Amino acid sequence: MSDDEEGSGLKEEFLWNGGEKCEKPCSGESCTEMANLMENLIDLTVDPCQDFFAFACSAKTRGTPLPVTPIDLVDEEALVKSPPEGYEYIKKFYQSCTSISDGFTTEEVFEDCVRDDGKCTEREVEEYGDIYVQFLRYTEDFFKMTLFPAVNPNWEEDSKDWFEGFGWTWWDVSALVLKDNFYLAAFHDEARDTFRSNVFFAPLINRNGFDTTHMIHIVPMTLPRRFRDKDFLKKYEPLVKGLLASFGAAPSTIGNDTARILEMEQQLVDIGLPDSFNDFSESLTIRELANLVPSVPWKDYIESTLSHKEGFKVKPSTTVKVPNERMMRKLGEMLEELTPRDTANLMIWRMFIRFVNDFMKTGADNDDLQQDPFAEHCDLGSHSSRKENCLCQINTLFPEAFDDMLIGKYITKKKKEGIKEIFKNMAEEFEEVIDEQDWMSRRTKITAKEKVQNMGINVGEQSPNSTEFALLKDKMNRKDYINNILAIGNYKYDTLVKQVDEEVKAPRRRGEEVQNNAFYSPSRNEMLIKTGLITGFFGKGLSFELPRSIIYGGHGSTTLGHEMVHGFDNNGKAYDKDGFKLNWWSKKEEKDYANRTKCLSEQYRSFTINYKGEPFTLSGVHDQGENIADNGGAKAAYRAYKKLPSSEKECVPGFNLTSDQLFWVGHAFDWCTLSGRDTSYQSILRRRSSGAGHSPGPWRVNVPFANLPQFAEDFKCKKGSNLKPEKRCTIW
């Protein structure tokens, strides 16, 4: 007889027959698949009252694949090319982005274009793709809009009546570009709150921060690292001159303008301006800022830039964040020495060339102008493709998109509503559990129930659902990459501007949506369920066509109930309904809670599972948060299940297991399929608890069941058996 044939070490003649004939069977494909799974996993030669994990997770079939068809989640590129309903805008953006080919670097396109006559025409760039024709046209409009002196022979005359006769000023032009063409003026990596500025000083707004507000950050002009590379500068000068000629620079001024632009860029290098800023440790009032850099009309400039926030006014006490006072002062002093023409030439050129670099990156060569922010954000290699760059652009500009598309593809509205309905039923039941605790005061019970009522559940809800975001999605055009980019930048800047001085609501950190996981955040009082957990349910994906008992046991208990009770474990109980630390327990209640926790800890350490004549126990002392969540979650889930109408309590044909018994099977199946079927049962029993306190699967099944008398009743366990002990430990 082989080891596997010996089952769990019990006598071979044992055969459990404590069930009842299935009188109300389920039907359909999901039901059939569940029957096949049960046939593979349930071992009737194991006494369920001694080791329910072994009963529901047969050692005999270990090493063989489960008889289910797993859901293979598609990758990012497949999602983009074939998006779920509602995400066509991502596909359109991707199509527009990849219209820039890998065949030539941006430098090569422009160098080749200006080689013969020093100019670049639409006909010459057309062979590289329509995107370059669009780009030339847009650039011409941009130079006219900002009145670029280098390509305007009558600049002094044309600019004198600007801004109500005040003339051309960099701060007035900067304010217009920041509001209406944001990515020409700056770039903000919102995930890291890293800023790049193409104007001399850009008032930008932080996206993140814990217990803080959205504040104004004054970002000085940033400069790529390549300006310290002599080889780059040799190729850079003719490129500048050729592009200026292409857009109409006069022969009489082009040489001087090119030389001055290069000279001023070197002044920026000498100041030590980096390629980005993310450390804003210094705070100044507007009055202090004006004393530091008196060449800028800060109040008028900031109010103009942030004018999309209704009623916004700068006061002398308004506080802004700055990265480095020395650089700020040096840049201000440099600006005081420049003529208006030089100021305009430098800033407009920096906006133009940085936009080319950031968004026209082909990825064909690491000498393609300079490192773009997307390659930096996604840590792409120097020879990454345009396709990779475009996927990274989606990740950066629409950080929720890939997760949301995964959710949209695999989690239907019906499934999402079904999960929330189970949570609602369990939350109501848990409130009753709280009321039944004789060791808690009335005041503490009220606070605890308020926390349950205020607890959130996130099942794939992340992207903005504002009117502004809906309008942005409608603007995406598969043939107009440049205007797509500008629309995205304007939306992002406008959204943050309207939140100035308001509390930061940090975006949810879902992590990898494909993970088979869920977690509870005490500072949010919210649980988050990932797509990978729903598609990985029992190795085949959660289906609401299954009997409700299996769903409540396998998803309600181990996921929803578990995460809910984390809000009341030895760590979560220190937070209130709004996610703030609050000691709402009396000294006596704290002592009672600690004693109950000690009982649970000792029970887990002493609980023995016998297999093949060998006793197995858990070693070490562990945080009891996970065990508390396992026990409380199972209790709330079973009680909620029992209140379902009898019409919803189906069984699985071919098995003498009642609907109530299937609840416990569902719970065990979840830990069985998660524990891995390629290792022996002995290996699982020898595992140690994780650093976070997760017990191995056999204890996560058996100990909570031993603490719930309903299990012993459903399986008619005899007193003194492992799962009908004389002493039980409960907190909830």
C-alpha positions in Angstrom: 0.0 0.0 0.0 1.4 3.4 -1.0 1.7 6.4 1.4 -1.0 8.2 -0.4 -3.3 5.2 -0.1 -2.9 5.4 3.7 -4.9 8.7 3.6 -4.5 10.7 6.7 -3.2 7.9 8.9 -6.7 6.8 10.0 -7.7 3.2 9.8 -8.4 2.1 6.2 -11.8 0.6 7.1 -13.1 4.1 8.2 -15.5 5.6 5.7 -17.5 8.7 6.6 -21.2 8.4 5.9 -22.6 11.2 8.1 -24.3 13.1 5.3 -27.7 13.2 3.8 -29.0 12.6 0.3 -28.9 15.8 -1.9 -32.6 16.7 -2.2 -32.2 20.1 -3.9 -29.3 19.8 -6.4 -27.7 22.7 -8.3 -27.4 22.5 -12.0 -25.4 24.0 -14.9 -21.7 24.1 -15.9 -20.4 25.6 -12.7 -22.2 23.0 -10.7 -20.8 20.2 -12.8 -17.3 21.6 -12.4 -17.8 21.8 -8.7 -18.9 18.1 -8.6 -15.7 17.2 -10.4 -13.6 19.2 -8.0 -15.3 17.6 -5.0 -14.7 14.2 -6.5 -11.0 15.0 -6.7 -10.6 16.7 -3.3 -12.9 15.1 -0.8 -11.5 12.0 1.0 -14.3 10.1 2.8 -11.7 7.9 4.5 -10.8 10.8 6.7 -12.8 11.7 9.8 -14.0 15.3 9.2 -14.2 15.8 13.0 -10.5 15.0 13.4 -9.0 16.8 10.4 -11.4 18.6 8.2 -8.6 20.0 6.0 -7.5 16.4 5.1 -11.2 15.5 4.6 -11.7 18.3 2.1 -8.2 18.4 0.6 -7.3 14.8 -0.1 -3.7 13.6 0.2 -4.5 10.8 -2.3 -4.8 13.2 -5.3 -1.9 15.4 -4.5 0.4 15.9 -7.4 -2.4 15.7 -10.0 -3.9 18.8 -11.6 -7.3 20.0 -10.4 -10.1 19.1 -12.7 -10.9 22.8 -13.4 -10.2 25.2 -16.3 -8.2 28.1 -14.8 -8.6 31.6 -16.0 -5.4 32.9 -17.6 -5.3 36.7 -17.2 -4.3 38.5 -20.3 -1.3 40.9 -20.3 -1.3 44.7 -20.7 -0.8 44.8 -24.4 -3.7 42.4 -25.0 -5.9 44.5 -22.8 -5.0 47.7 -24.7 -5.6 46.1 -28.1 -8.8 44.5 -27.1 -10.2 46.5 -24.2 -13.4 45.7 -22.3 -16.4 47.9 -22.8 -15.9 51.5 -21.6 -12.1 51.5 -22.2 -12.0 52.2 -26.0 -10.3 55.5 -25.1 -7.2 53.6 -24.0 -7.0 51.8 -27.3 -7.4 55.1 -29.2 -4.6 56.7 -27.2 -2.3 53.7 -27.8 -3.0 53.8 -31.5 -2.1 57.5 -31.7 1.0 56.9 -29.6 2.4 54.1 -31.7 2.0 56.2 -34.9 5.6 57.2 -34.1 7.6 54.4 -35.6 10.8 52.8 -34.2 12.5 53.1 -37.6 14.3 56.4 -37.0 15.1 58.3 -33.9 13.6 61.8 -33.5 17.1 63.2 -33.9 17.6 61.3 -37.2 14.3 62.6 -38.6 15.2 66.2 -37.9 18.8 65.9 -38.8 18.0 64.3 -42.1 15.3 66.8 -42.8 17.6 69.9 -42.4 20.7 68.3 -44.0 20.4 69.7 -47.5 19.0 73.2 -47.3 19.0 73.7 -43.5 15.2 73.6 -43.3 12.5 71.0 -42.6 9.3 70.9 -44.7 6.1 68.8 -44.4 6.9 67.0 -47.6 10.3 65.9 -46.2 9.0 64.6 -42.9 5.9 63.0 -44.4 7.9 59.9 -45.4 8.5 59.3 -41.6 4.8 59.3 -40.9 1.8 61.6 -40.6 2.6 62.3 -37.0 5.6 64.4 -38.0 3.4 66.5 -40.3 1.0 67.0 -37.5 3.9 67.9 -35.2 5.3 70.6 -37.6 1.9 72.2 -38.0 1.2 72.2 -34.3 4.7 73.7 -33.6 4.0 76.5 -36.0 0.8 77.3 -34.2 2.6 77.1 -30.8 5.3 79.4 -31.9 2.7 81.9 -33.1 0.7 81.6 -29.9 3.8 82.2 -27.7 5.4 84.7 -30.2 8.8 82.9 -30.5 11.4 85.7 -31.3 13.8 83.4 -33.1 11.2 82.8 -35.9 9.5 86.1 -35.8 11.4 88.9 -37.6 9.1 91.6 -36.2 9.1 90.4 -32.6 9.7 93.7 -30.9 6.9 95.4 -32.8 4.5 92.5 -32.5 5.0 91.9 -28.8 4.7 95.5 -27.5 0.9 95.5 -27.2 0.7 92.1 -25.5 -1.0 91.8 -22.1 -2.8 95.1 -22.2 0.2 97.0 -23.5 2.6 95.7 -20.9 4.5 93.7 -23.5 5.7 90.1 -23.6 6.5 88.7 -20.2 7.6 85.1 -19.4 5.2 84.8 -16.4 2.1 85.8 -18.4 3.0 83.4 -21.2 3.8 80.7 -18.7 0.4 81.1 -17.0 -1.3 80.6 -20.3 0.7 77.6 -21.4 0.4 75.9 -18.0 -3.4 76.2 -18.1 -4.0 75.4 -21.7 -1.0 73.3 -22.9 0.3 71.9 -19.7 2.7 69.3 -21.0 4.5 72.0 -23.0 5.2 73.9 -19.8 5.9 71.1 -17.3 5.6 67.4 -16.5 4.4 65.9 -13.3 4.9 62.2 -12.5 2.0 61.9 -10.0 2.9 58.5 -8.7 6.1 59.9 -7.3 5.3 63.6 -7.1 8.4 64.3 -9.3 8.3 67.5 -11.3 9.9 68.9 -14.4 9.5 72.5 -15.5 10.2 74.0 -18.9 9.3 77.5 -17.7 11.5 79.5 -15.4 9.2 78.9 -12.3 6.1 76.7 -12.5 3.5 76.7 -9.7 2.6 73.0 -9.6 0.5 71.0 -7.1 1.4 67.8 -5.3 -0.8 64.7 -5.8 0.2 62.7 -2.8 0.9 63.1 0.9 -0.3 61.6 4.1 -2.4 63.8 6.4 -1.5 66.9 4.4 -3.1 69.3 1.8 -2.6 69.9 -1.9 0.0 72.7 -1.8 1.6 75.0 -4.3 5.1 73.9 -5.3 7.3 76.4 -7.0 9.4 74.3 -9.5 12.4 76.0 -11.1 13.3 75.2 -14.7 14.8 71.7 -15.1 17.5 70.7 -17.5 18.4 67.2 -18.9 21.7 65.7 -17.8 22.9 65.5 -21.4 23.8 69.1 -21.3 26.9 68.1 -19.5 27.9 65.8 -22.4 30.3 67.4 -24.9 29.5 64.9 -27.7 25.8 65.7 -27.4 26.4 69.4 -27.6 28.3 69.0 -30.8 25.3 67.5 -32.5 22.9 69.7 -30.6 24.0 73.1 -32.1 23.2 72.3 -35.8 19.9 70.7 -34.7 18.9 73.9 -33.0 19.9 76.0 -35.9 18.2 73.7 -38.5 14.9 73.6 -36.6 14.8 77.4 -36.2 15.4 77.7 -39.9 12.6 75.3 -40.6 10.1 77.4 -38.8 11.1 80.7 -40.4 14.1 82.1 -38.6 15.7 85.0 -40.5 19.3 84.4 -41.8 20.3 87.7 -40.2 19.3 86.6 -36.6 19.5 82.8 -36.6 23.2 82.6 -35.8 23.0 84.9 -32.8 19.7 83.5 -31.5 21.2 79.9 -31.7 24.3 81.0 -29.9 22.4 82.8 -27.2 20.1 79.9 -26.6 23.1 77.5 -26.2 24.9 80.1 -24.0 21.9 80.5 -21.7 21.3 76.8 -21.4 24.9 76.5 -20.2 24.1 79.2 -17.6 21.3 77.0 -16.4 23.8 74.1 -16.2 26.1 76.2 -14.1 23.4 77.0 -11.6 23.1 73.3 -11.1 19.5 72.8 -12.1 18.7 69.1 -12.1 16.5 67.1 -14.6 13.7 66.9 -12.1 12.7 67.9 -8.5 11.0 65.8 -5.9 12.4 67.1 -2.6 10.5 70.2 -1.4 11.5 70.4 2.2 11.5 74.2 2.4 8.3 76.2 3.0 8.0 80.0 2.3 5.2 82.5 2.6 4.6 84.5 -0.6 6.2 87.5 1.1 9.3 85.4 1.8 9.3 84.1 -1.7 9.1 87.6 -3.1 12.1 88.6 -0.9 14.0 85.6 -2.3 13.2 86.1 -5.9 12.0 89.8 -6.3 12.1 89.8 -10.1 8.7 87.9 -10.3 5.3 89.3 -9.6 4.4 86.2 -7.6 0.9 87.1 -6.4 -0.4 88.0 -9.9 1.5 85.1 -11.5 0.2 82.4 -9.2 -3.3 83.7 -9.2 -3.3 83.8 -13.0 -1.9 80.3 -13.2 -4.4 78.9 -10.7 -7.4 80.9 -12.0 -9.3 77.7 -12.8 -9.9 77.3 -9.0 -12.9 79.6 -8.4 -12.2 82.3 -5.9 -8.6 81.5 -5.4 -6.6 84.4 -4.0 -3.0 84.6 -2.9 -2.4 86.2 0.6 0.8 87.4 2.1 0.6 84.4 4.4 0.0 81.9 1.7 2.7 79.2 2.0 4.4 77.5 -0.9 7.0 74.7 -1.1 10.3 75.2 -2.8 13.1 72.7 -3.5 16.3 74.8 -3.1 16.6 78.4 -2.1 20.0 78.8 -3.6 19.0 77.6 -7.0 15.8 79.7 -6.8 17.9 82.9 -6.0 20.5 82.2 -8.7 17.8 81.6 -11.4 16.1 84.8 -10.4 19.3 86.7 -10.7 20.0 85.2 -14.1 16.6 86.3 -15.3 17.2 89.9 -14.2 20.2 90.1 -16.5 18.4 88.8 -19.6 16.7 90.9 -22.3 13.0 90.2 -23.0 14.0 88.7 -26.3 16.5 86.3 -24.7 14.0 85.4 -22.0 11.4 84.5 -24.7 13.8 82.6 -26.9 15.2 80.5 -24.0 11.8 79.6 -22.5 9.9 78.9 -25.7 12.8 76.8 -27.0 13.0 74.8 -23.8 9.2 74.1 -23.9 9.4 73.0 -27.5 12.5 70.8 -27.3 11.4 69.2 -24.0 8.0 68.3 -25.5 9.8 66.7 -28.4 11.9 64.7 -26.0 9.2 63.7 -23.6 6.5 62.7 -26.1 8.1 62.1 -29.5 10.6 59.5 -28.2 10.9 56.6 -30.6 12.9 54.3 -28.4 15.1 53.3 -31.3 18.3 54.6 -29.8 19.5 55.8 -26.4 20.9 58.9 -28.1 17.4 59.9 -29.0 17.6 63.5 -27.7 17.5 62.8 -23.9 15.9 60.5 -21.4 12.1 60.9 -21.4 10.0 60.7 -18.2 8.3 57.5 -19.2 11.5 55.5 -19.6 12.5 56.8 -16.2 9.1 56.0 -14.6 8.9 52.5 -15.9 12.7 51.8 -15.7 12.8 51.0 -19.4 16.1 50.0 -21.0 18.0 52.3 -23.3 16.8 50.3 -26.3 13.2 49.9 -25.4 10.7 50.1 -28.2 8.1 52.8 -28.9 5.4 50.2 -28.1 6.9 49.7 -24.7 7.2 53.4 -24.2 3.5 53.8 -25.2 2.4 51.1 -22.7 4.4 53.0 -20.1 2.7 56.3 -21.1 -0.6 54.6 -20.4 0.7 53.4 -17.0 1.9 56.9 -16.2 -0.9 59.1 -17.6 -3.7 56.7 -16.7 -2.3 54.9 -13.7 -5.6 53.1 -13.0 -6.2 52.0 -16.6 -4.6 48.5 -16.6 -6.0 47.5 -13.3 -9.4 48.8 -14.3 -9.4 47.1 -17.6 -8.5 43.8 -15.9 -11.4 44.4 -13.5 -13.7 45.3 -16.4 -12.7 42.2 -18.4 -13.1 39.6 -15.6 -15.5 41.1 -12.9 -19.0 41.6 -14.2 -21.3 44.1 -12.7 -23.4 41.2 -11.4 -20.4 39.6 -9.7 -19.4 42.9 -8.1 -22.9 43.4 -6.8 -23.1 39.8 -5.6 -19.9 40.3 -3.6 -21.1 43.5 -2.0 -24.4 41.9 -1.1 -22.6 39.1 0.8 -20.5 41.7 2.6 -23.7 43.6 3.5 -25.3 40.5 5.0 -22.2 39.6 6.9 -21.7 43.1 8.2 -25.2 43.1 9.6 -24.6 39.8 11.2 -21.3 41.0 12.7 -23.2 43.9 14.4 -25.4 41.3 16.1 -22.2 39.4 17.1 -20.9 42.6 18.7 -24.2 43.1 20.6 -23.9 39.6 22.0 -20.5 40.2 23.7 -21.1 40.4 27.4 -17.5 41.7 28.1 -18.1 44.9 26.1 -19.8 48.0 27.4 -22.7 49.6 25.6 -20.6 52.6 24.6 -17.9 50.3 23.1 -20.5 48.3 21.3 -22.0 51.4 19.7 -18.5 52.6 18.5 -17.7 49.1 17.1 -21.0 48.9 15.2 -20.5 52.4 13.8 -17.1 51.2 12.5 -18.8 48.2 10.8 -21.4 50.5 9.3 -18.8 52.8 7.9 -16.5 50.1 6.6 -16.0 50.3 2.8 -15.4 47.5 0.3 -13.6 48.2 -2.9 -14.1 45.6 -5.7 -12.5 47.2 -8.7 -13.5 50.9 -8.2 -10.6 53.2 -8.9 -10.8 55.4 -12.0 -12.3 58.9 -11.7 -16.0 59.1 -12.6 -16.2 62.8 -12.9 -17.7 64.8 -15.7 -14.3 66.1 -16.6 -12.8 62.7 -16.9 -15.7 61.6 -19.1 -15.0 64.5 -21.4 -11.3 63.6 -21.5 -12.1 60.1 -22.6 -14.3 61.5 -25.4 -11.4 63.6 -26.7 -9.1 60.7 -27.3 -8.5 60.3 -31.1 -6.6 57.5 -32.6 -5.1 59.8 -35.3 -4.1 62.8 -33.1 -1.5 61.9 -30.6 -0.4 65.5 -29.9 -3.8 66.8 -29.0 -4.5 63.7 -27.0 -1.4 64.4 -24.9 -2.3 68.0 -24.4 -5.8 67.2 -23.4 -4.5 64.7 -20.8 -2.1 67.3 -19.4 -4.7 70.0 -19.2 -7.1 67.6 -17.4 -4.5 66.6 -14.9 -3.3 70.1 -14.0 -6.8 71.5 -13.9 -7.9 68.7 -11.5 -5.0 69.3 -9.1 -5.4 73.1 -9.3 -9.0 72.8 -8.1 -7.8 70.9 -5.1 -5.3 73.5 -3.8 -5.6 73.9 0.0 -7.8 70.8 0.2 -7.0 67.6 2.0 -5.0 65.0 0.0 -7.0 61.9 -0.6 -4.3 59.5 -1.4 -5.0 57.1 -4.3 -5.6 53.5 -3.4 -2.5 51.4 -3.7 -3.9 48.3 -5.2 -0.6 46.7 -5.9 -0.7 44.1 -8.6 -4.3 43.5 -9.5 -3.5 40.0 -10.8 -2.5 38.9 -7.3 -4.7 36.3 -5.5 -5.1 38.5 -2.5 -7.3 41.0 -0.5 -6.4 43.3 2.3 -7.9 45.6 4.9 -6.6 49.2 5.4 -7.2 50.4 9.0 -6.4 54.0 8.1 -9.2 53.9 5.5 -11.5 51.4 7.2 -11.8 49.8 3.9 -11.1 46.3 2.4 -9.8 45.9 -1.1 -10.5 42.7 -3.2 -8.2 42.1 -6.1 -9.1 40.6 -9.4 -6.6 37.8 -9.1 -8.4 36.6 -6.0 -11.8 36.5 -7.7 -10.5 34.8 -10.9 -8.3 32.4 -8.8 -11.2 31.2 -6.6 -10.8 27.4 -6.2 -8.4 27.6 -9.2 -11.3 28.3 -11.6 -12.8 31.7 -10.7 -15.8 32.8 -8.6 -19.2 32.0 -10.1 -22.5 33.0 -8.6 -24.0 29.9 -10.2 -22.5 27.8 -7.4 -24.6 26.9 -4.4 -24.7 29.9 -2.0 -23.3 27.8 0.8 -20.0 27.2 -1.1 -19.8 30.9 -2.0 -20.4 32.0 1.6 -17.9 29.5 3.0 -15.2 29.9 0.3 -15.4 33.6 -0.4 -17.6 35.1 2.3 -15.7 33.5 5.2 -12.1 33.4 4.0 -12.1 36.8 2.2 -14.9 39.2 3.1 -15.4 38.0 6.7 -11.6 37.7 7.3 -10.9 41.2 6.0 -13.9 42.7 7.9 -12.7 41.2 11.2 -9.2 42.6 10.6 -10.9 45.9 11.6 -11.4 44.4 15.0 -8.3 42.3 15.5 -5.6 43.2 18.0 -4.2 45.8 15.6 -7.3 47.1 13.8 -9.2 47.7 17.0 -6.9 50.7 17.6 -8.6 52.7 14.8 -12.0 54.3 14.6 -14.6 54.3 11.9 -12.8 57.1 10.0 -9.4 55.4 10.1 -8.0 57.5 12.9 -6.2 56.1 15.9 -8.6 56.1 18.9 -8.5 54.2 22.1 -12.2 53.4 22.5 -11.8 50.4 24.8 -11.9 50.6 28.6 -9.1 49.2 30.7 -11.2 46.2 31.7 -12.1 45.5 28.0 -8.5 45.7 27.0 -7.7 43.1 29.7 -10.6 40.9 28.6 -9.5 41.2 24.9 -5.9 40.3 25.8 -7.1 37.2 27.8 -9.2 36.0 24.9 -6.3 36.5 22.5 -4.0 34.6 24.8 -6.5 31.7 24.9 -6.5 31.7 21.1 -2.7 31.8 20.9 -2.3 28.9 23.2 -5.0 26.9 21.4 -3.2 27.3 18.0 0.1 26.2 19.6 -1.4 23.1 21.2 -3.8 22.1 18.4 -2.4 18.8 17.2 -3.1 17.2 13.8 -2.2 13.6 13.5 -1.1 12.2 10.1 0.3 8.7 9.5 0.8 8.3 13.2 2.9 11.5 13.5 1.6 14.5 15.6 2.1 18.0 14.1 1.8 21.3 16.0 2.6 24.9 15.3 5.8 26.3 16.8 6.7 29.8 17.9 4.7 32.8 19.2 2.9 34.8 16.5 0.8 37.9 16.2 -2.8 36.7 16.5 -4.4 39.2 14.1 -4.7 36.7 11.3 -6.1 34.0 13.6 -8.6 36.4 15.0 -9.7 37.4 11.5 -10.0 33.7 10.5 -12.2 32.8 13.5 -14.4 35.9 13.4 -14.8 35.8 9.7 -16.0 32.2 9.7 -18.5 32.9 12.4 -20.0 36.0 10.7 -20.2 34.2 7.3 -21.9 31.1 8.6 -24.5 33.1 10.5 -25.2 35.3 7.4 -25.5 32.2 5.3 -28.0 30.5 7.7 -30.3 33.5 7.3 -30.6 33.0 3.5 -34.0 31.7 2.3 -34.2 27.9 2.0 -34.7 28.3 -1.8 -31.1 29.4 -2.1 -29.7 26.5 -0.2 -28.7 24.0 -2.9 -26.4 21.0 -2.7 -24.2 19.2 -5.2 -25.6 16.1 -6.9 -23.7 12.9 -6.4 -22.6 13.8 -2.8 -24.4 13.1 0.5 -23.5 16.6 1.8 -26.2 19.0 2.9 -26.1 22.7 2.0 -24.9 23.5 5.6 -22.1 21.0 5.3 -21.1 22.5 2.0 -20.4 25.8 3.7 -17.5 24.2 5.6 -16.4 22.4 2.4 -16.2 25.8 0.6 -14.1 27.3 3.4 -11.7 24.4 3.3 -11.5 24.3 -0.5 -10.3 27.9 -0.5 -7.3 27.1 1.7 -6.8 23.8 0.0 -6.4 25.3 -3.5 -4.3 28.1 -2.2 -1.9 25.8 -0.2 -0.7 24.2 -3.4 -1.4 20.6 -4.6 2.2 19.8 -5.7 3.5 19.3 -2.2 2.9 16.4 0.2 0.6 16.8 3.2 3.5 16.3 5.5 5.3 19.3 3.9 2.2 21.5 4.5 1.9 20.3 8.1 5.6 21.1 8.7 5.3 24.7 7.4 5.7 27.5 9.9 3.4 30.4 10.2 4.3 33.4 8.0 6.0 36.5 9.4 2.6 38.2 9.3 1.0 35.5 11.4 -0.7 33.4 8.7 -1.0 29.8 9.9 -0.6 26.9 7.5 -3.8 25.9 5.8 -4.7 22.9 8.0 -4.8 25.2 11.1 -6.7 27.9 9.3 -9.4 25.4 8.6 -9.5 23.2 11.7 -9.0 25.7 14.6 -11.8 28.1 13.6 -14.1 25.1 13.0 -13.2 23.7 16.4 -14.3 27.1 17.9 -17.6 27.1 16.2 -20.2 24.7 17.7 -22.2 24.9 14.5 -19.6 22.8 12.7 -19.8 20.0 15.2 -23.6 20.1 14.9 -23.5 19.9 11.1 -21.1 17.0 11.1 -22.4 15.3 14.3 -19.0 15.3 15.9 -18.5 13.4 19.1 -17.5 15.3 22.3 -13.7 15.2 22.7 -12.9 15.0 19.0 -10.5 17.5 17.6 -13.3 19.7 16.2 -15.6 19.4 19.2 -13.2 20.2 22.1 -14.3 20.7 25.7 -12.8 24.3 25.6 -13.3 26.8 22.9 -11.6 30.2 22.4 -13.5 33.1 20.9 -13.0 36.8 20.7 -16.0 37.5 18.5 
